[in-house]
Amino acid sequence: MKSPSHEQVEITAATDPPLPTEFAHDLSSGELHGRAIQQQEHNRTYWQTLRSDPKLLFWIGVMLWTMGVRGFENQAGGSVISITEFKRRFGQPEPSEPGEYFIATSWQSAISGSGNAFTILGATLASYFVDWFGYKKVVLATTALNLGSVGIEFGTTSVGMFFAGKMVNCIAVGSYLNLVTAYVSEISPLAIRASVIGFCNLSQCIGPFIASIMSYYTAQWDNDWSWRALICAQWGFSVVGLAGQIFMPESPVYLVRKGKMTEARAVLGRLYSDPRDADGHLERIKLTLEGEPNASGGFMDCFRGTDRRRTLVSIFVFLAESMSGLGFVGNYGALMYQYLGISDRRSFLIGIGAQILSMSGATLAFFVSDFYGRRTMFLWGCISVTTLLLCMGISGSVNTNAATLASVGFYTMFNFFYNFGLGSGVYAIAGEIPTFVLRNKSLAIAMNSSNAVNVMWSFVCPYIFNPGYGNLKARIGFVFGAIMALWSVAAYYIVPETRGRTYEELDELFVNEVPTRQFKNYVTVAERRAAEAYSAEKKGMDV
């Protein structure tokens, strides 16, 4: 690990002796304070951090609110094409059932499958534009795109027009996913970092819950507002978010990267209550950027040197989303309930209950992720989801009413266990692992990998579980359960513990190629320097 003011110092064991006290004398006052701030971050407890800088938490909240659009759009888009009035206006007559209408299968496949592809496009474009224009401008442009695309959906006169509006909206959604996760990762305090990054997952659970309740009532209306109400409700998320985005501070990391130190200091002054903290965090960011491996910020850099391992870890954890069957549960939940003999109305109510379980799991993860660690949560999540899916497959193999009810229960409980163990951890790990320079690109690659696999599953799953084809029904749990069993084993060797690590420490751990299972207890040069600087500053050392 290369420090901006010192030769490279290699450490190979957690038992290395402390740095000599003369170390602090060699530092400039700025670097001394920057390293002392790193130790201050280590020293602050979870609750102290929550109380110390309310302005910082407010701006994190503004960005997390923005993420709610993604979950609402996903749920609302799927619900709209199943609403009777929408099918009557834009669908075709059902030959076998006079008076009934349906949306052509080709359009259904396009609407459900193509959204992931356009989300990939949005995340990729955002990762480029943010390097040129910064977070604030790109977020505002994304919100404008979202507002306009919802307008297209709202005023649609054909299925094709609805499809076009939805795909443009998916570009905005992909952009939000990348920008919000990266922005929150960069400005979050150390003690609560996993909680606030993991809130990206909770934000996406709230949207579907609201959309499910709305569609339950609006679907019964006998006019166009039965589907238009769902669409225009997205403006509520966007307009409220826009009110905060107009005034949001730019990422101080972006400003330091561009050499705009005065602007970066002014932004930090808006985020931190104590001016000394703002000064120290400016130095901390400079130290981290100067010590990172050289990279131009392109996609290929994500697969060079030590960044290759970091990118592969991010891809691996994000693939847990698609490999666990999350896309299947989200897209085909109502259909699965019907195949298990549950009525339409009852399956819809169970779906609302499933959304409550999702929010409960994500909320619980929000409170415990910073206490038990990311690796522990992710491993537990993989194992619990594996067990649940295999149980669903077993109950689905038994042809009794009790077994059917058990399958419904396991299938519904997936929402809780996934969001508690995996959903929040995925964002926390993938948000923390990359370097400052490559964070947006690495996140785009990881998110796009997951979305690409979800596109595959969206076309494959119907052939696996539908009658007339694979006809697995609940036995599809064996498929995803077997995959997640492999994921559980691989995670033990791949996913490191990042809890309590500053970004400079993480850089050092990867540069020194520390084995995955040693991340938790490995003592870095950066943390020893931080402890020495903090001690020297406390003693009022004359440097």
Salt bridges, closest charged atoms under 4 A:
GLU31 OE2 - ARG35 NE 3.21
GLU41 OE2 - HIS281 NE2 3.97
ASP53 OD2 - ARG44 NH1 3.72
GLU73 OE2 - LYS166 NZ 2.62
GLU85 OE2 - ARG88 NH1 2.52
ASP131 OD1 - ARG257 NH1 3.48
ASP131 OD2 - LYS441 NZ 2.49
ASP224 OD2 - ARG89 NH1 2.34
ASP277 OD2 - ARG44 NH2 3.20
ASP279 OD1 - ARG265 NE 2.34
GLU283 OE2 - LYS286 NZ 3.43
ASP301 OD1 - ARG304 NH1 2.74
ASP370 OD1 - ARG374 NH1 3.20
GLU432 OE2 - ARG193 NE 2.61
GLU432 OE2 - ARG374 NH2 2.55
GLU504 OE2 - ARG35 NH1 3.15
GLU505 OE2 - HIS42 NE2 2.64
GLU505 OE1 - ARG501 NH1 3.41
ASP507 OD1 - ARG310 NH2 2.92
GLU527 OE2 - ARG501 NH1 2.72
GLU537 OE2 - HIS33 ND1 2.83
GLU537 OE2 - ARG276 NH2 3.33
